[in-house]
């Protein structure tokens, strides 16, 4: 008989959760897919910290820990693993595993003992690391595995994995899932939160679909197929299959002139003008350094970069670099929405900031996109959709010749991915050369002319658009 670890019954917490129900059992790896991601963050807070709910009940390990009448005045033993590690970088692996946890009450620390215990815990997980090494020197993959081991040592029964494929490569995710399977066999339960169904189907035993703050479908293993998902993603699938979208990326529409060239040590590639190319770095060796070289070429003298046949020049507004989380790095929260959008327009329109008539003309063109939000005095309390609109509308107004984007779709839910892909279509119509740097594809093939797969620091395989169907990895939706 299955042992129930978590049960959430009809939880209402407006405006985040609306009749949320879920049951998670020991010895299972379940997936939770956010179709629109509404209420996901508050759900984590309810599960881990017993945040208030208006109605409903939450049970953890058979104990009612939260309902409309009140909650336990302590957090639940639930671990949440995300990009932001909970490990203390200045402490060793052994100290993070055994000392920094609830229940450790010894006054003196025996390092010989905890290092020996660390090996006993990590060896069965096929994870080899020096117990005395500082946690800050570990890779993101190693930190993730160490957090899973710490959860096991701490007696945690449920671990929630939050979008780990956005900061781990496909090979690293495989490695983490192999460790998870060992812990699953010991009776732990895992909730794998992600934004793409193919990723969930590949790794998990069951799959929950969440939309507008509630579970709309629970898929068993035999039900996990693309046909069922199309019922819940009709807007997305109908858009990517339109003839108008497909024609944008036909090979004859790409010019023969060089749009971008990169030589980084022994690694080199080129992109034609108006072409969109995805660089998939399967072992995370190149793309972070490549993006850093574009941001600061003086720190990478070995990098040779050209745009439209001309050497790369830092600060040239004909190039746009969009990092993986642009809403936190490219925007100014205290500035009005219109000023954020027009931030780079002074290079295109002379005396732009001194001429109210010019600013009003731009605002009039942008009003159909933003509505009254366009005149908001700051970015505080605006949702992610509006913030992404501000970033990409700024890029469109800038009229660049080259755009490089790091992981544009990785953290986006299904509806947000559709919205962002429409911006890439706009780049294509304007003839912008686009380079997408990615650890995971997440539907980026829909807006690509070519796919370059990087392995061991060099291009291992190249796929044209007509050959995308032969790519063997998890790619999301593929062009017809």
PyMOL commands that set and color helices and strands:
alter all, ss='L'
color gray80, all
select helices_A, chain A and resi 40-49+93-99+111-123+135-137+140-153+164-166+170-185+197-203+221-223+226-232+234-240+243-247+251-253+287-295+297-299+326-329+337-341+345-347+352-354+356-375+384-398+414-429+444-447+465-470
alter helices_A, ss='H'
color red, helices_A
select strands_A, chain A and resi 4-13+17-25+29-34+55-60+63-67+70-71+78-81+158-162+189-194+206-211+214-219+258-264+267-272+276-281+303-307+310-311+319-322+402-406+433-438+450-455+458-464
alter strands_A, ss='S'
color yellow, strands_A
deselect
rebuild
show_as cartoon
